[in-house]
Amino acid sequence: MTDQATFDAIKQAVESNDVVLFMKGTPTFPQCGFSSVVVQVLDYLGVEYVATNVLENQAVREGIKVYSEWPTIPQLYVKGEFVGGCDIVKEMFESGELRDFLKEKGIELEDA
């Protein structure tokens, strides 16, 4: 069970930042292949984002799964909306849907 303070902190991070990635490791040192893929996609698109390393806090690691009702990490949020994990982000990127989605949400991208 996730404590209310952890849940509130997750909610605050998701709602107060345009793009949030809950991942294992950091953008400069991802500690799982799936997190690394999402970082590569966001970096390629030139998206500014806030990353939270779930390995630093077990309560957040478990709490984000409850918050999203999604069992795996990484998890990407845009403008408070849960987008998905690695497979979804990768598929959206490959089809061009992620770029369109981010633009619709008003997220600035690099022209790549």
Solvent accessible surface area in square Angstrom, and as a share of the most:
residue,aa,sasa,rsa
1,M,241,1.08
2,T,26,0.15
3,D,76,0.40
4,Q,119,0.53
5,A,76,0.59
6,T,15,0.09
7,F,65,0.27
8,D,69,0.36
9,A,59,0.46
10,I,3,0.02
11,K,87,0.37
12,Q,116,0.51
13,A,24,0.19
14,V,0,0.00
15,E,108,0.49
16,S,69,0.45
17,N,44,0.23
18,D,76,0.39
19,V,2,0.01
20,V,0,0.00
21,L,0,0.00
22,F,3,0.01
23,M,0,0.00
24,K,48,0.20
25,G,1,0.01
26,T,52,0.30
27,P,48,0.30
28,T,132,0.77
29,F,134,0.56
30,P,39,0.25
31,Q,98,0.44
32,C,31,0.19
33,G,54,0.52
34,F,123,0.51
35,S,0,0.00
36,S,28,0.18
37,V,47,0.27
38,V,1,0.00
39,V,6,0.04
40,Q,114,0.51
41,V,10,0.06
42,L,0,0.00
43,D,79,0.41
44,Y,123,0.47
45,L,1,0.00
46,G,21,0.20
47,V,8,0.05
48,E,155,0.70
49,Y,44,0.17
50,V,66,0.38
51,A,35,0.27
52,T,39,0.23
53,N,24,0.12
54,V,0,0.00
55,L,71,0.35
56,E,139,0.62
57,N,70,0.36
58,Q,112,0.50
59,A,41,0.31
60,V,19,0.11
61,R,68,0.25
62,E,76,0.34
63,G,0,0.00
64,I,0,0.00
65,K,56,0.24
66,V,87,0.50
67,Y,52,0.20
68,S,21,0.14
69,E,154,0.69
70,W,82,0.29
71,P,98,0.62
72,T,75,0.44
73,I,12,0.06
74,P,4,0.02
75,Q,0,0.00
76,L,0,0.00
77,Y,4,0.01
78,V,0,0.00
79,K,95,0.40
80,G,35,0.33
81,E,77,0.34
82,F,57,0.24
83,V,20,0.12
84,G,1,0.01
85,G,3,0.03
86,C,13,0.07
87,D,96,0.50
88,I,59,0.30
89,V,0,0.00
90,K,91,0.39
91,E,112,0.50
92,M,23,0.10
93,F,63,0.26
94,E,116,0.52
95,S,84,0.54
96,G,31,0.30
97,E,98,0.44
98,L,0,0.00
99,R,54,0.20
100,D,79,0.41
101,F,33,0.14
102,L,0,0.00
103,K,116,0.49
104,E,143,0.64
105,K,67,0.28
106,G,57,0.54
107,I,15,0.07
108,E,155,0.69
109,L,32,0.16
110,E,107,0.48
111,D,147,0.76
112,A,79,0.61
